[in-house]
């Protein structure tokens, strides 16, 4: 099997680029700086589907994404989670949170309608994230 991004993730995000294991995506919702990391392996739906060394790599990449996102945004808190209830493909959410954001203090998942980025704002955010994560965006 060949890795392919779930159509829903593809429709709801912008590609930032590829880390060693994961494709990094930016959720198209400007209310929350929100990254999604998807291991580039076919047929995965659960964390325990990854071999141990790749589970460690996923954790490391999620930590890196959280640190960079917090540094870029000045977020009060980074929420990290792998839910998979709507999209079965294994993916990890890394969300910058701020007191007073649209969902604070609750979870962002399912909270209101997404507010899509304006094209220029999306391009700027993706470029900033590519530089911070040292990815080339050639995904």
C-alpha positions in Angstrom: 0.0 0.0 0.0 1.1 3.5 -0.8 0.6 6.5 1.6 -2.2 8.7 0.6 -3.7 11.5 2.6 -7.3 11.0 3.7 -9.6 13.2 1.4 -11.1 15.0 4.4 -7.7 16.0 5.7 -6.6 17.0 2.2 -9.8 19.2 1.8 -9.5 20.9 5.2 -5.8 21.7 5.3 -2.8 23.3 3.6 0.4 21.3 3.2 3.3 22.7 5.2 5.8 20.0 4.3 7.3 16.7 5.4 9.3 16.0 8.5 11.2 12.6 8.7 8.0 10.7 9.4 5.1 13.0 9.2 3.4 15.2 6.6 2.7 18.5 8.4 -0.6 20.2 7.6 -2.1 23.5 8.6 -5.8 23.3 9.5 -7.8 25.9 7.4 -9.3 27.5 10.5 -7.8 30.9 11.4 -9.5 30.9 14.8 -6.8 28.5 16.0 -3.2 28.0 14.9 -3.6 24.3 14.3 -1.2 21.7 12.9 -1.9 18.1 12.0 0.8 15.6 11.7 0.1 12.5 9.6 2.7 9.6 9.5 3.5 8.9 5.9 2.6 5.2 6.2 -0.3 3.4 4.6 -3.0 1.7 6.6 -2.5 3.2 10.0 -5.4 4.2 12.3 -4.0 3.9 15.8 -0.8 4.9 17.6 -0.2 1.2 18.4 -0.1 0.5 14.6 3.3 2.2 14.4 6.5 0.3 15.2 8.1 1.4 18.4 10.9 3.5 16.8 8.4 5.3 14.6 6.1 5.9 17.6 9.1 7.7 19.2 9.6 9.7 16.0 6.0 10.7 15.9 6.2 11.9 19.5 9.3 13.8 18.8 7.8 15.5 15.8 4.7 16.4 17.8 6.9 17.9 20.5 8.8 19.9 17.9 5.6 21.1 16.2 4.2 22.2 19.6 7.4 24.0 20.6 7.6 25.9 17.3 3.9 26.7 17.3 4.0 28.0 20.9 7.1 30.1 20.0 5.5 31.6 16.9 2.2 32.4 18.4 2.8 33.0 22.1 0.1 30.6 22.9 -0.8 30.0 26.6 -1.2 26.2 26.0 -0.6 23.6 23.3 -3.2 20.9 23.0 -2.0 17.7 21.4 -4.2 14.8 20.6 -5.0 11.8 18.3 -8.7 11.4 18.1 -9.6 9.8 14.8 -13.3 9.7 15.3 -14.1 11.5 12.1 -11.0 10.6 10.1 -9.7 7.1 10.8 -6.2 7.7 9.3 -3.7 8.1 12.1 -3.0 11.8 12.6 -2.1 14.0 15.6 -3.5 17.5 16.2 -1.2 20.2 17.7 -3.3 23.2 18.5 -2.2 26.6 20.0 -4.7 27.8 22.5 -5.3 31.2 24.1 -7.5 32.3 26.9 -10.5 33.9 25.3 -10.2 32.0 22.0 -13.5 30.9 20.4 -13.4 27.5 22.3 -11.5 28.4 25.5 -11.3 26.5 27.8 -13.0 23.6 26.0 -11.7 21.6 23.1 -11.6 23.0 19.6 -12.9 19.9 18.0 -16.5 20.4 16.8 -16.6 24.0 18.2 -18.5 26.2 15.7 -17.8 26.6 12.1 -14.3 26.9 10.8 -13.2 30.4 9.7 -11.0 29.8 6.6 -7.8 31.7 6.1 -7.7 34.4 3.5 -5.4 33.2 0.7 -2.6 35.7 1.6 -2.8 34.9 5.3 -2.7 31.2 4.6 0.4 31.5 2.4 2.1 33.7 5.0 1.3 31.2 7.9 2.5 28.2 5.8 5.8 30.0 4.9 6.4 30.9 8.5 5.7 27.3 9.6 7.9 25.8 6.8 10.8 28.0 8.0 10.3 27.2 11.7 10.0 23.5 11.1 12.8 23.4 8.5 10.7 21.7 5.9 10.7 22.5 2.2 7.0 22.0 1.4 7.8 19.7 -1.5 5.1 17.3 -0.3 
